[in-house]
Amino acid sequence: MSLAYDIAGIVLALLLLVSAYTKLTRNQQLVDGLTGLGVPLGMFPFLAACEIAGAAGLVIGIWWAPLGIAAAIGLVLYFVGAVGTHLRKNDYKGTPSPTGLLLASTAVLILRILSA
């Protein structure tokens, strides 16, 4: 189980870093999508910091299980909020990406708990 968490956690961490990078560089497509949902530009650095912290927690969680579990819980909550924001604005076209990351975060959480 530990190897499964290691691989899934690292892959998710890399995806989170890419997502954070797009927020920090204010990728125009992302800016248009998120500001259309009512997310102010001033929140982008905070959202990116949450993703970077989650990625770091998952990687450190390879060696320290409680941190990996906490990071995965935080990411599940983060992406529940992201999916909820899309659904609240009836943006069904924008839900696949955060939904996929929510499912990946949930899987990583389960793997970390089972391998702890």
N, CA, C and O atoms as CSV, one atom per row, in Angstrom:
chain,resi,resn,atom,element,x,y,z
A,1,MET,N,N,0.819,-1.201,0.000
A,1,MET,CA,C,0.000,0.000,0.000
A,1,MET,C,C,0.858,1.257,0.000
A,1,MET,O,O,0.481,2.262,-0.602
A,2,SER,N,N,1.997,1.212,0.663
A,2,SER,CA,C,2.833,2.395,0.752
A,2,SER,C,C,3.327,2.846,-0.621
A,2,SER,O,O,3.360,4.044,-0.902
A,3,LEU,N,N,3.710,1.904,-1.471
A,3,LEU,CA,C,4.179,2.259,-2.801
A,3,LEU,C,C,3.057,2.914,-3.606
A,3,LEU,O,O,3.299,3.858,-4.359
A,4,ALA,N,N,1.852,2.422,-3.450
A,4,ALA,CA,C,0.705,3.015,-4.149
A,4,ALA,C,C,0.508,4.457,-3.697
A,4,ALA,O,O,0.275,5.337,-4.526
A,5,TYR,N,N,0.600,4.711,-2.387
A,5,TYR,CA,C,0.485,6.096,-1.904
A,5,TYR,C,C,1.630,6.942,-2.428
A,5,TYR,O,O,1.422,8.075,-2.863
A,6,ASP,N,N,2.834,6.398,-2.387
A,6,ASP,CA,C,4.002,7.159,-2.845
A,6,ASP,C,C,3.792,7.639,-4.277
A,6,ASP,O,O,4.000,8.814,-4.581
A,7,ILE,N,N,3.389,6.743,-5.137
A,7,ILE,CA,C,3.203,7.088,-6.553
A,7,ILE,C,C,2.029,8.055,-6.719
A,7,ILE,O,O,2.165,9.088,-7.375
A,8,ALA,N,N,0.887,7.726,-6.130
A,8,ALA,CA,C,-0.296,8.578,-6.272
A,8,ALA,C,C,-0.068,9.950,-5.652
A,8,ALA,O,O,-0.481,10.966,-6.212
A,9,GLY,N,N,0.584,9.978,-4.507
A,9,GLY,CA,C,0.857,11.248,-3.831
A,9,GLY,C,C,1.781,12.142,-4.639
A,9,GLY,O,O,1.563,13.351,-4.725
A,10,ILE,N,N,2.806,11.553,-5.227
A,10,ILE,CA,C,3.742,12.347,-6.032
A,10,ILE,C,C,3.071,12.844,-7.307
A,10,ILE,O,O,3.262,13.997,-7.694
A,11,VAL,N,N,2.298,12.003,-7.955
A,11,VAL,CA,C,1.591,12.430,-9.174
A,11,VAL,C,C,0.615,13.560,-8.848
A,11,VAL,O,O,0.558,14.555,-9.570
A,12,LEU,N,N,-0.142,13.415,-7.779
A,12,LEU,CA,C,-1.082,14.470,-7.391
A,12,LEU,C,C,-0.322,15.747,-7.019
A,12,LEU,O,O,-0.749,16.846,-7.372
A,13,ALA,N,N,0.787,15.607,-6.317
A,13,ALA,CA,C,1.589,16.778,-5.949
A,13,ALA,C,C,2.061,17.518,-7.199
A,13,ALA,O,O,2.043,18.749,-7.230
A,14,LEU,N,N,2.478,16.796,-8.211
A,14,LEU,CA,C,2.909,17.433,-9.459
A,14,LEU,C,C,1.749,18.158,-10.140
A,14,LEU,O,O,1.919,19.270,-10.641
A,15,LEU,N,N,0.583,17.537,-10.158
A,15,LEU,CA,C,-0.599,18.185,-10.735
A,15,LEU,C,C,-0.958,19.460,-9.972
A,15,LEU,O,O,-1.352,20.461,-10.571
A,16,LEU,N,N,-0.822,19.414,-8.667
A,16,LEU,CA,C,-1.113,20.589,-7.849
A,16,LEU,C,C,-0.123,21.715,-8.122
A,16,LEU,O,O,-0.502,22.886,-8.155
A,17,LEU,N,N,1.138,21.363,-8.317
A,17,LEU,CA,C,2.140,22.388,-8.620
A,17,LEU,C,C,1.863,23.041,-9.972
A,17,LEU,O,O,2.041,24.250,-10.125
A,18,VAL,N,N,1.435,22.257,-10.941
A,18,VAL,CA,C,1.066,22.826,-12.246
A,18,VAL,C,C,-0.129,23.770,-12.079
A,18,VAL,O,O,-0.140,24.866,-12.638
A,19,SER,N,N,-1.118,23.345,-11.318
A,19,SER,CA,C,-2.292,24.176,-11.083
A,19,SER,C,C,-1.912,25.475,-10.366
A,19,SER,O,O,-2.405,26.548,-10.715
A,20,ALA,N,N,-1.043,25.374,-9.373
A,20,ALA,CA,C,-0.588,26.567,-8.651
A,20,ALA,C,C,0.174,27.502,-9.585
A,20,ALA,O,O,0.014,28.721,-9.513
A,21,TYR,N,N,0.993,26.941,-10.451
A,21,TYR,CA,C,1.759,27.743,-11.401
A,21,TYR,C,C,0.826,28.537,-12.316
A,21,TYR,O,O,1.071,29.712,-12.589
A,22,THR,N,N,-0.240,27.894,-12.787
A,22,THR,CA,C,-1.165,28.604,-13.668
A,22,THR,C,C,-1.877,29.740,-12.932
A,22,THR,O,O,-2.203,30.763,-13.533
A,23,LYS,N,N,-2.115,29.559,-11.644
A,23,LYS,CA,C,-2.735,30.630,-10.861
A,23,LYS,C,C,-1.745,31.764,-10.635
A,23,LYS,O,O,-2.106,32.934,-10.761
A,24,LEU,N,N,-0.514,31.436,-10.306
A,24,LEU,CA,C,0.491,32.465,-10.022
A,24,LEU,C,C,0.890,33.249,-11.266
A,24,LEU,O,O,1.204,34.436,-11.177
A,25,THR,N,N,0.879,32.600,-12.416
A,25,THR,CA,C,1.223,33.286,-13.663
A,25,THR,C,C,-0.005,33.893,-14.328
A,25,THR,O,O,0.084,34.515,-15.387
A,26,ARG,N,N,-1.141,33.701,-13.693
A,26,ARG,CA,C,-2.414,34.243,-14.173
A,26,ARG,C,C,-2.684,33.879,-15.630
A,26,ARG,O,O,-2.892,34.738,-16.487
A,27,ASN,N,N,-2.671,32.587,-15.869
A,27,ASN,CA,C,-3.023,32.054,-17.180
A,27,ASN,C,C,-4.380,32.625,-17.583
A,27,ASN,O,O,-5.339,32.544,-16.816
A,28,GLN,N,N,-4.464,33.199,-18.777
A,28,GLN,CA,C,-5.655,33.938,-19.171
A,28,GLN,C,C,-6.920,33.082,-19.160
A,28,GLN,O,O,-7.975,33.546,-18.727
A,29,GLN,N,N,-6.824,31.846,-19.628
A,29,GLN,CA,C,-7.996,30.970,-19.637
A,29,GLN,C,C,-8.472,30.709,-18.211
A,29,GLN,O,O,-9.674,30.715,-17.945
A,30,LEU,N,N,-7.536,30.482,-17.298
A,30,LEU,CA,C,-7.879,30.243,-15.899
A,30,LEU,C,C,-8.469,31.500,-15.269
A,30,LEU,O,O,-9.465,31.431,-14.549
A,31,VAL,N,N,-7.853,32.643,-15.541
A,31,VAL,CA,C,-8.348,33.911,-14.998
A,31,VAL,C,C,-9.785,34.152,-15.450
A,31,VAL,O,O,-10.649,34.494,-14.643
A,32,ASP,N,N,-10.033,33.970,-16.744
A,32,ASP,CA,C,-11.386,34.173,-17.260
A,32,ASP,C,C,-12.387,33.237,-16.594
A,32,ASP,O,O,-13.492,33.644,-16.235
A,33,GLY,N,N,-11.982,31.971,-16.434
A,33,GLY,CA,C,-12.878,30.990,-15.830
A,33,GLY,C,C,-13.174,31.279,-14.370
A,33,GLY,O,O,-14.331,31.252,-13.950
A,34,LEU,N,N,-12.134,31.555,-13.593
A,34,LEU,CA,C,-12.340,31.759,-12.158
A,34,LEU,C,C,-12.976,33.100,-11.837
A,34,LEU,O,O,-13.823,33.188,-10.948
A,35,THR,N,N,-12.572,34.159,-12.559
A,35,THR,CA,C,-13.215,35.446,-12.285
A,35,THR,C,C,-14.684,35.409,-12.708
A,35,THR,O,O,-15.524,36.097,-12.127
A,36,GLY,N,N,-14.981,34.603,-13.720
A,36,GLY,CA,C,-16.372,34.420,-14.120
A,36,GLY,C,C,-17.203,33.738,-13.045
A,36,GLY,O,O,-18.425,33.882,-13.006
A,37,LEU,N,N,-16.535,32.996,-12.177
A,37,LEU,CA,C,-17.225,32.332,-11.062
A,37,LEU,C,C,-17.307,33.232,-9.828
A,37,LEU,O,O,-17.927,32.880,-8.824
A,38,GLY,N,N,-16.670,34.400,-9.926
A,38,GLY,CA,C,-16.705,35.325,-8.797
A,38,GLY,C,C,-15.475,35.271,-7.913
A,38,GLY,O,O,-15.471,35.857,-6.831
A,39,VAL,N,N,-14.429,34.577,-8.351
A,39,VAL,CA,C,-13.194,34.510,-7.568
A,39,VAL,C,C,-12.358,35.738,-7.913
A,39,VAL,O,O,-11.974,35.909,-9.070
A,40,PRO,N,N,-12.068,36.599,-6.933
A,40,PRO,CA,C,-11.284,37.792,-7.230
A,40,PRO,C,C,-9.814,37.441,-7.489
A,40,PRO,O,O,-9.292,36.463,-6.953
A,41,LEU,N,N,-9.164,38.254,-8.317
A,41,LEU,CA,C,-7.749,38.029,-8.630
A,41,LEU,C,C,-6.880,37.993,-7.381
A,41,LEU,O,O,-5.865,37.297,-7.348
A,42,GLY,N,N,-7.266,38.727,-6.373
A,42,GLY,CA,C,-6.498,38.763,-5.131
A,42,GLY,C,C,-6.466,37.423,-4.405
A,42,GLY,O,O,-5.607,37.207,-3.550
A,43,MET,N,N,-7.381,36.530,-4.730
A,43,MET,CA,C,-7.411,35.201,-4.094
A,43,MET,C,C,-6.465,34.212,-4.766
A,43,MET,O,O,-6.146,33.175,-4.184
A,44,PHE,N,N,-6.012,34.513,-5.975
A,44,PHE,CA,C,-5.184,33.568,-6.717
A,44,PHE,C,C,-3.923,33.158,-5.954
A,44,PHE,O,O,-3.624,31.965,-5.897
A,45,PRO,N,N,-3.161,34.107,-5.357
A,45,PRO,CA,C,-1.975,33.681,-4.609
A,45,PRO,C,C,-2.315,32.775,-3.414
A,45,PRO,O,O,-1.577,31.837,-3.112
A,46,PHE,N,N,-3.426,33.060,-2.745
A,46,PHE,CA,C,-3.844,32.223,-1.620
A,46,PHE,C,C,-4.206,30.818,-2.089
A,46,PHE,O,O,-3.806,29.828,-1.476
A,47,LEU,N,N,-4.969,30.738,-3.183
A,47,LEU,CA,C,-5.346,29.429,-3.715
A,47,LEU,C,C,-4.111,28.644,-4.158
A,47,LEU,O,O,-4.016,27.439,-3.922
A,48,ALA,N,N,-3.169,29.330,-4.798
A,48,ALA,CA,C,-1.922,28.680,-5.219
A,48,ALA,C,C,-1.129,28.212,-3.999
A,48,ALA,O,O,-0.554,27.124,-4.016
A,49,ALA,N,N,-1.094,29.019,-2.952
A,49,ALA,CA,C,-0.370,28.638,-1.732
A,49,ALA,C,C,-0.999,27.396,-1.093
A,49,ALA,O,O,-0.286,26.535,-0.577
A,50,CYS,N,N,-2.321,27.302,-1.126
A,50,CYS,CA,C,-2.998,26.111,-0.596
A,50,CYS,C,C,-2.588,24.873,-1.383
A,50,CYS,O,O,-2.348,23.815,-0.801
A,51,GLU,N,N,-2.509,25.004,-2.705
A,51,GLU,CA,C,-2.121,23.858,-3.532
A,51,GLU,C,C,-0.654,23.488,-3.313
A,51,GLU,O,O,-0.316,22.305,-3.269
A,52,ILE,N,N,0.213,24.481,-3.176
A,52,ILE,CA,C,1.628,24.212,-2.927
A,52,ILE,C,C,1.813,23.549,-1.564
A,52,ILE,O,O,2.584,22.599,-1.430
A,53,ALA,N,N,1.108,24.049,-0.562
A,53,ALA,CA,C,1.185,23.444,0.766
A,53,ALA,C,C,0.662,22.010,0.747
A,53,ALA,O,O,1.234,21.128,1.387
A,54,GLY,N,N,-0.420,21.780,0.016
A,54,GLY,CA,C,-0.956,20.423,-0.108
A,54,GLY,C,C,0.041,19.496,-0.782
A,54,GLY,O,O,0.230,18.360,-0.350
A,55,ALA,N,N,0.682,19.983,-1.849
A,55,ALA,CA,C,1.680,19.172,-2.552
A,55,ALA,C,C,2.845,18.840,-1.635
A,55,ALA,O,O,3.299,17.696,-1.594
A,56,ALA,N,N,3.331,19.834,-0.901
A,56,ALA,CA,C,4.444,19.599,0.027
A,56,ALA,C,C,4.038,18.612,1.113
A,56,ALA,O,O,4.815,17.732,1.482
A,57,GLY,N,N,2.817,18.760,1.623
A,57,GLY,CA,C,2.338,17.850,2.664
A,57,GLY,C,C,2.233,16.418,2.180
A,57,GLY,O,O,2.537,15.484,2.923
A,58,LEU,N,N,1.804,16.236,0.935
A,58,LEU,CA,C,1.720,14.881,0.389
A,58,LEU,C,C,3.101,14.249,0.257
A,58,LEU,O,O,3.290,13.078,0.582
A,59,VAL,N,N,4.053,15.027,-0.219
A,59,VAL,CA,C,5.411,14.486,-0.399
A,59,VAL,C,C,6.059,14.197,0.951
A,59,VAL,O,O,6.637,13.127,1.141
A,60,ILE,N,N,5.971,15.129,1.883
A,60,ILE,CA,C,6.530,14.884,3.220
A,60,ILE,C,C,5.772,13.747,3.899
A,60,ILE,O,O,6.333,13.010,4.710
A,61,GLY,N,N,4.494,13.614,3.559
A,61,GLY,CA,C,3.662,12.543,4.113
A,61,GLY,C,C,4.122,11.151,3.735
A,61,GLY,O,O,3.687,10.169,4.337
A,62,ILE,N,N,5.000,11.051,2.744
A,62,ILE,CA,C,5.584,9.745,2.419
A,62,ILE,C,C,6.365,9.225,3.617
A,62,ILE,O,O,6.359,8.025,3.892
A,63,TRP,N,N,7.037,10.125,4.333
A,63,TRP,CA,C,7.849,9.726,5.486
A,63,TRP,C,C,7.148,9.951,6.814
A,63,TRP,O,O,7.468,9.286,7.800
A,64,TRP,N,N,6.201,10.873,6.858
A,64,TRP,CA,C,5.484,11.181,8.098
A,64,TRP,C,C,3.991,11.125,7.816
A,64,TRP,O,O,3.395,12.099,7.357
A,65,ALA,N,N,3.400,9.978,8.096
A,65,ALA,CA,C,2.011,9.690,7.734
A,65,ALA,C,C,1.004,10.726,8.234
A,65,ALA,O,O,0.105,11.091,7.476
A,66,PRO,N,N,1.109,11.221,9.478
A,66,PRO,CA,C,0.097,12.187,9.927
A,66,PRO,C,C,0.027,13.442,9.040
A,66,PRO,O,O,-1.053,13.986,8.812
A,67,LEU,N,N,1.169,13.886,8.552
A,67,LEU,CA,C,1.155,15.058,7.678
A,67,LEU,C,C,0.533,14.724,6.321
A,67,LEU,O,O,-0.199,15.534,5.753
A,68,GLY,N,N,0.820,13.550,5.813
A,68,GLY,CA,C,0.212,13.129,4.551
A,68,GLY,C,C,-1.301,13.032,4.660
A,68,GLY,O,O,-2.022,13.417,3.740
A,69,ILE,N,N,-1.778,12.521,5.779
A,69,ILE,CA,C,-3.226,12.423,6.008
A,69,ILE,C,C,-3.836,13.813,6.117
A,69,ILE,O,O,-4.872,14.091,5.513
A,70,ALA,N,N,-3.195,14.686,6.889
A,70,ALA,CA,C,-3.705,16.052,7.049
A,70,ALA,C,C,-3.725,16.792,5.716
A,70,ALA,O,O,-4.692,17.491,5.409
A,71,ALA,N,N,-2.669,16.645,4.925
A,71,ALA,CA,C,-2.608,17.312,3.622
A,71,ALA,C,C,-3.712,16.792,2.702
A,71,ALA,O,O,-4.365,17.572,2.009
A,72,ALA,N,N,-3.915,15.493,2.698
A,72,ALA,CA,C,-4.946,14.910,1.840
A,72,ALA,C,C,-6.337,15.361,2.275
A,72,ALA,O,O,-7.190,15.623,1.427
A,73,ILE,N,N,-6.576,15.455,3.571
A,73,ILE,CA,C,-7.870,15.957,4.062
A,73,ILE,C,C,-8.061,17.404,3.612
A,73,ILE,O,O,-9.135,17.777,3.139
A,74,GLY,N,N,-7.020,18.210,3.762
A,74,GLY,CA,C,-7.098,19.602,3.321
A,74,GLY,C,C,-7.396,19.714,1.838
A,74,GLY,O,O,-8.181,20.566,1.420
A,75,LEU,N,N,-6.771,18.855,1.040
A,75,LEU,CA,C,-7.011,18.889,-0.406
A,75,LEU,C,C,-8.421,18.444,-0.762
A,75,LEU,O,O,-9.042,19.003,-1.666
A,76,VAL,N,N,-8.925,17.444,-0.060
A,76,VAL,CA,C,-10.311,17.022,-0.294
A,76,VAL,C,C,-11.255,18.194,-0.019
A,76,VAL,O,O,-12.160,18.461,-0.809
A,77,LEU,N,N,-11.048,18.885,1.088
A,77,LEU,CA,C,-11.896,20.028,1.421
A,77,LEU,C,C,-11.743,21.155,0.397
A,77,LEU,O,O,-12.727,21.781,0.003
A,78,TYR,N,N,-10.513,21.406,-0.027
A,78,TYR,CA,C,-10.234,22.436,-1.038
A,78,TYR,C,C,-11.011,22.155,-2.322
A,78,TYR,O,O,-11.652,23.045,-2.881
A,79,PHE,N,N,-10.945,20.910,-2.778
A,79,PHE,CA,C,-11.607,20.577,-4.035
A,79,PHE,C,C,-13.115,20.401,-3.897
A,79,PHE,O,O,-13.839,20.559,-4.880
A,80,VAL,N,N,-13.604,20.077,-2.705
A,80,VAL,CA,C,-15.058,20.116,-2.475
A,80,VAL,C,C,-15.530,21.557,-2.670
A,80,VAL,O,O,-16.566,21.806,-3.287
A,81,GLY,N,N,-14.761,22.494,-2.138
A,81,GLY,CA,C,-15.086,23.908,-2.326
A,81,GLY,C,C,-15.027,24.323,-3.789
A,81,GLY,O,O,-15.878,25.078,-4.259
A,82,ALA,N,N,-14.027,23.831,-4.507
A,82,ALA,CA,C,-13.881,24.175,-5.924
A,82,ALA,C,C,-15.052,23.628,-6.742
A,82,ALA,O,O,-15.630,24.340,-7.563
A,83,VAL,N,N,-15.392,22.375,-6.515
A,83,VAL,CA,C,-16.524,21.779,-7.238
A,83,VAL,C,C,-17.810,22.512,-6.858
A,83,VAL,O,O,-18.639,22.805,-7.720
A,84,GLY,N,N,-17.970,22.801,-5.585
A,84,GLY,CA,C,-19.160,23.525,-5.129
A,84,GLY,C,C,-19.284,24.897,-5.762
A,84,GLY,O,O,-20.388,25.329,-6.096
A,85,THR,N,N,-18.168,25.584,-5.931
A,85,THR,CA,C,-18.189,26.902,-6.568
A,85,THR,C,C,-18.664,26.800,-8.011
A,85,THR,O,O,-19.465,27.617,-8.464
A,86,HIS,N,N,-18.174,25.803,-8.727
A,86,HIS,CA,C,-18.615,25.605,-10.114
A,86,HIS,C,C,-20.104,25.258,-10.176
A,86,HIS,O,O,-20.835,25.784,-11.015
A,87,LEU,N,N,-20.542,24.382,-9.291
A,87,LEU,CA,C,-21.948,23.963,-9.312
A,87,LEU,C,C,-22.878,25.108,-8.901
A,87,LEU,O,O,-23.974,25.253,-9.442
A,88,ARG,N,N,-22.429,25.912,-7.946
A,88,ARG,CA,C,-23.237,27.035,-7.481
A,88,ARG,C,C,-23.527,28.017,-8.608
A,88,ARG,O,O,-24.597,28.625,-8.654
A,89,LYS,N,N,-22.569,28.168,-9.513
A,89,LYS,CA,C,-22.726,29.083,-10.649
A,89,LYS,C,C,-23.227,28.354,-11.903
A,89,LYS,O,O,-23.206,28.918,-12.997
A,90,ASN,N,N,-23.673,27.112,-11.746
A,90,ASN,CA,C,-24.154,26.303,-12.875
A,90,ASN,C,C,-23.121,26.174,-13.990
A,90,ASN,O,O,-23.470,26.126,-15.169
A,91,ASP,N,N,-21.852,26.118,-13.608
A,91,ASP,CA,C,-20.757,25.971,-14.573
A,91,ASP,C,C,-20.392,24.491,-14.673
A,91,ASP,O,O,-19.356,24.058,-14.167
A,92,TYR,N,N,-21.253,23.730,-15.329
A,92,TYR,CA,C,-21.038,22.290,-15.428
A,92,TYR,C,C,-19.875,21.964,-16.348
A,92,TYR,O,O,-19.247,20.914,-16.209
A,93,LYS,N,N,-19.583,22.850,-17.281
A,93,LYS,CA,C,-18.471,22.648,-18.199
A,93,LYS,C,C,-17.125,22.739,-17.464
A,93,LYS,O,O,-16.145,22.126,-17.886
A,94,GLY,N,N,-17.082,23.495,-16.380
A,94,GLY,CA,C,-15.843,23.671,-15.633
A,94,GLY,C,C,-15.646,22.691,-14.491
A,94,GLY,O,O,-14.626,22.753,-13.805
A,95,THR,N,N,-16.595,21.788,-14.268
A,95,THR,CA,C,-16.492,20.879,-13.123
A,95,THR,C,C,-15.574,19.672,-13.317
A,95,THR,O,O,-15.077,19.158,-12.314
A,96,PRO,N,N,-15.312,19.182,-14.529
A,96,PRO,CA,C,-14.497,17.958,-14.627
A,96,PRO,C,C,-13.112,18.068,-14.002
A,96,PRO,O,O,-12.665,17.132,-13.340
A,97,SER,N,N,-12.433,19.175,-14.195
A,97,SER,CA,C,-11.076,19.302,-13.662
A,97,SER,C,C,-11.040,19.256,-12.130
A,97,SER,O,O,-10.305,18.441,-11.573
A,98,PRO,N,N,-11.809,20.105,-11.429
A,98,PRO,CA,C,-11.773,20.000,-9.964
A,98,PRO,C,C,-12.373,18.695,-9.443
A,98,PRO,O,O,-11.980,18.210,-8.382
A,99,THR,N,N,-13.323,18.127,-10.185
A,99,THR,CA,C,-13.896,16.845,-9.759
A,99,THR,C,C,-12.851,15.738,-9.847
A,99,THR,O,O,-12.752,14.894,-8.956
A,100,GLY,N,N,-12.080,15.748,-10.917
A,100,GLY,CA,C,-11.001,14.760,-11.047
A,100,GLY,C,C,-9.975,14.899,-9.940
A,100,GLY,O,O,-9.503,13.901,-9.395
A,101,LEU,N,N,-9.628,16.136,-9.605
A,101,LEU,CA,C,-8.663,16.360,-8.522
A,101,LEU,C,C,-9.264,16.006,-7.162
A,101,LEU,O,O,-8.550,15.552,-6.267
A,102,LEU,N,N,-10.567,16.210,-7.005
A,102,LEU,CA,C,-11.247,15.785,-5.774
A,102,LEU,C,C,-11.181,14.268,-5.631
A,102,LEU,O,O,-10.872,13.755,-4.555
A,103,LEU,N,N,-11.468,13.561,-6.703
A,103,LEU,CA,C,-11.404,12.094,-6.662
A,103,LEU,C,C,-9.980,11.612,-6.413
A,103,LEU,O,O,-9.768,10.664,-5.658
A,104,ALA,N,N,-9.010,12.257,-7.041
A,104,ALA,CA,C,-7.608,11.877,-6.824
A,104,ALA,C,C,-7.200,12.148,-5.376
A,104,ALA,O,O,-6.514,11.331,-4.760
A,105,SER,N,N,-7.617,13.282,-4.836
A,105,SER,CA,C,-7.293,13.604,-3.437
A,105,SER,C,C,-7.927,12.604,-2.481
A,105,SER,O,O,-7.313,12.203,-1.492
A,106,THR,N,N,-9.154,12.204,-2.781
A,106,THR,CA,C,-9.839,11.212,-1.947
A,106,THR,C,C,-9.111,9.868,-2.009
A,106,THR,O,O,-8.938,9.202,-0.988
A,107,ALA,N,N,-8.691,9.479,-3.204
A,107,ALA,CA,C,-7.961,8.221,-3.344
A,107,ALA,C,C,-6.641,8.266,-2.592
A,107,ALA,O,O,-6.269,7.297,-1.930
A,108,VAL,N,N,-5.933,9.378,-2.688
A,108,VAL,CA,C,-4.658,9.529,-1.978
A,108,VAL,C,C,-4.889,9.480,-0.466
A,108,VAL,O,O,-4.106,8.870,0.261
A,109,LEU,N,N,-5.949,10.113,0.003
A,109,LEU,CA,C,-6.279,10.067,1.428
A,109,LEU,C,C,-6.516,8.634,1.882
A,109,LEU,O,O,-5.992,8.213,2.914
A,110,ILE,N,N,-7.291,7.894,1.131
A,110,ILE,CA,C,-7.577,6.497,1.484
A,110,ILE,C,C,-6.294,5.679,1.486
A,110,ILE,O,O,-6.054,4.898,2.406
A,111,LEU,N,N,-5.467,5.859,0.454
A,111,LEU,CA,C,-4.201,5.107,0.399
A,111,LEU,C,C,-3.292,5.448,1.567
A,111,LEU,O,O,-2.642,4.560,2.118
A,112,ARG,N,N,-3.231,6.735,1.959
A,112,ARG,CA,C,-2.349,7.123,3.080
A,112,ARG,C,C,-2.872,6.539,4.376
A,112,ARG,O,O,-2.082,6.085,5.203
A,113,ILE,N,N,-4.173,6.539,4.574
A,113,ILE,CA,C,-4.738,5.970,5.801
A,113,ILE,C,C,-4.465,4.471,5.855
A,113,ILE,O,O,-4.079,3.947,6.899
A,114,LEU,N,N,-4.663,3.783,4.738
A,114,LEU,CA,C,-4.469,2.334,4.718
A,114,LEU,C,C,-3.001,1.932,4.881
A,114,LEU,O,O,-2.704,0.844,5.373
A,115,SER,N,N,-2.087,2.813,4.466
A,115,SER,CA,C,-0.677,2.449,4.549
A,115,SER,C,C,0.020,3.018,5.784
A,115,SER,O,O,1.218,2.810,5.977
A,116,ALA,N,N,-0.731,3.734,6.617
A,116,ALA,CA,C,-0.131,4.342,7.816
A,116,ALA,C,C,0.201,3.300,8.859
A,116,ALA,O,O,0.711,3.636,9.928
